[in-house]
Amino acid sequence: MSMVFCTPNRHGPVRLVVAALAALLCVGNALAKLNVVCTTPDLASIAREVGGDRIEITTLARPNEDPHFVDAKPSFIVKLNRADALIHGGAELESGWLPKLVEQARNARIVSAARGNVRCCEGVPMLEVPATLDRSRGDIHALGNPHYLTDPANARIVAHHIADAFGQLDPPNKDFYAENARRFVAALEAKLLEWQRIMAPHRGRQIVAYHNSWPYFAARFGLKIELFLEPKPGIPPSPSHLANVMAQMKERNARVILVEPYLNRRTAETVARDTGAVVVEVTQFPGGVKGTEGGYLALMDYLVNTLARALEATK
């Protein structure tokens, strides 16, 4: 009669420890989130739609702040140093303050050649690309007008671009990001049809803007925004320039003036009084004015509906 004895396995406890550590590592990887820094709230809103609960977002510019002249706080350097991804416009909107911060952050993951440096203008058809750079023309940008997300069609491009970037940085969640981008774009396209219907009766209308932030919006909805309270981008208006603008407003029947929160509303109101126009407070960024706090789609809802009401009231 043979007997089999079960001898103790000296490696058993070691294997159990290794297995436990591996399990903890897997859980840690599953729970780890991408640390994302966005320059502006519009990009942050789209990134949040795409990243969902798999990312942590820090936004550098406040929604009511001029994105050309953001207050570059020392705390931004710390946030950039810890970032896995930097999402920025990529068309020189932030050129006055972002490059120095990135340099001081000393984070190889987000420098210009790194996968974590996400230039959202890639693939966007840029408007107003200058043939030559001439600073006498004011604050112009070599790559074209950087305010491209005022056209909701460009948000589709940005959403897919961000999803691709997140997928490269976090391959296990690649499909998650792609599906979130698909859902966001589907909702956006449905709203775009609604926005185009709302704006259709106003095609061809003349509108005045304080700063040249709205060529993409104008092109999308068939508006004409050719008069600006600034004589050149970034140059404060002079009395003689405003007098010329008011004369042209009367000739063209332009009776709506767009003003962003960080610009001089009092100047716009003076022009409005002298021309019978109305001032419409607008913003490029979710949270910039009341009624836009819900994200990018809420922002576009506000812009389209508020402007349509103003155009209807000033026929």
HELIX and SHEET records of a PDB file:
HELIX    1   1 GLY A   12  LEU A   31  1                                  20    
HELIX    2   2 PRO A   41  GLY A   51  1                                  11    
HELIX    3   3 GLY A   52  ARG A   54  5                                   3    
HELIX    4   4 PRO A   67  PHE A   69  5                                   3    
HELIX    5   5 PRO A   74  ASN A   81  1                                   8    
HELIX    6   6 LEU A   98  ALA A  105  1                                   8    
HELIX    7   7 ARG A  135  ARG A  137  5                                   3    
HELIX    8   8 TYR A  148  THR A  150  5                                   3    
HELIX    9   9 PRO A  152  LEU A  169  1                                  18    
HELIX   10  10 PRO A  171  ASN A  173  5                                   3    
HELIX   11  11 LYS A  174  MET A  199  1                                  26    
HELIX   12  12 ALA A  200  HIS A  202  5                                   3    
HELIX   13  13 PRO A  215  PHE A  221  1                                   7    
HELIX   14  14 PRO A  239  ARG A  252  1                                  14    
HELIX   15  15 ARG A  265  THR A  275  1                                  11    
HELIX   16  16 TYR A  296  ALA A  313  1                                  18    
SHEET    1   A 4 ILE A  55  THR A  59  0                                        
SHEET    2   A 4 LEU A  34  CYS A  38  1                                        
SHEET    3   A 4 ALA A  85  HIS A  88  1                                        
SHEET    4   A 4 ASN A 117  ARG A 119  1                                        
SHEET    1   B 4 LYS A 224  PHE A 228  0                                        
SHEET    2   B 4 GLN A 206  ALA A 209  1                                        
SHEET    3   B 4 VAL A 256  VAL A 259  1                                        
SHEET    4   B 4 VAL A 278  GLU A 281  1                                        
END                                                                             
